[in-house]
Amino acid sequence: MAKNRIIVGLSGASGIIYGIRLLEAARGLGLETDLIMTDIAAKMIEIETDMSPDEVTALATRVHDSFDFTSPLASGGFSHAGMVVVPCSMKTLAGVACGFADNLLLRAADCALKEHRPLVLVPRETPLSSIHLKNMLIVAEAGAVILPASPGFYHRPRDIQGLADHVVGKVLDVLSIEHHLYRRWREGEGGDQP
Ligand SMILES: Cc1cc2nc3c(=O)[nH]c(=O)nc-3n(C[C@H](O)[C@H](O)[C@H](O)COP(=O)(O)O)c2cc1C
């Protein structure tokens, strides 16, 4: 398994900063990233940040066209330490839940599930309909981790980046990748981790 390589999927939900921070953090940690960005994710970068889509793609090791089904990522044989869809739109969640892989991001997620590789979905939507909740249950039962973009506050974040880093740190925790993105509860005191 390629322990040093993760797939990062950016879909068109609010909270694109979480995906950008993951790419930045992965780079800082020496991880390789294979990025797939949907067309609407590129729009969200323009809507929600001062960065351009090109500046975001420059953070990744490799970038894959979201409709290139000839990409190595379209095969279950592509080895990686995990895939993270962040942010994960309800449309992309529905695609994963149904196995409806009509773009490369969905196909790569489908492959992660069938190959039993870690798949982390980071939804931001609120409130959630019963359809959203059922789709989350379906993907969780299929082996994915639903990690809502709901940052904690016990580490006293000082700014938006501090909030985003808590969520990104939780994503890296799921992938068993060491990091110092947030101060853990009672770190060094032996307290339980919330
Ligand atoms: C400004 C804006 C914010 C959006 N925020 C969300 C969101 O937080 N969650 C969501 O599921 N969809 C959101 N959408 C709708 C998705 O972009 C839309 O469902 C799209 O089909 C998602 O496509 P994708 O998953 O292929 O990127 C938003 C759209 C816009 C324009």
The ligand as an ORCA input file, in Angstrom:
! r2SCAN-3c Opt
* xyz 0 1
  C     -22.811     28.974     -2.900
  C     -23.193     27.539     -2.907
  C     -23.147     26.814     -1.729
  C     -23.514     25.455     -1.702
  N     -23.389     24.782     -0.545
  C     -23.711     23.490     -0.492
  C     -23.521     22.753      0.708
  O     -23.028     23.263      1.708
  N     -23.873     21.447      0.703
  C     -24.362     20.827     -0.410
  O     -24.632     19.633     -0.331
  N     -24.539     21.490     -1.567
  C     -24.225     22.805     -1.644
  N     -24.376     23.494     -2.823
  C     -25.016     22.807     -3.972
  C     -24.019     21.938     -4.755
  O     -23.011     22.751     -5.306
  C     -24.759     21.180     -5.864
  O     -25.640     20.208     -5.294
  C     -23.851     20.484     -6.841
  O     -24.627     19.693     -7.715
  C     -22.780     19.634     -6.186
  O     -22.040     18.996     -7.215
  P     -20.718     18.161     -6.922
  O     -20.965     17.340     -5.715
  O     -20.524     17.343     -8.151
  O     -19.614     19.158     -6.737
  C     -23.978     24.837     -2.888
  C     -24.004     25.552     -4.073
  C     -23.620     26.888     -4.095
  C     -23.621     27.631     -5.394
*
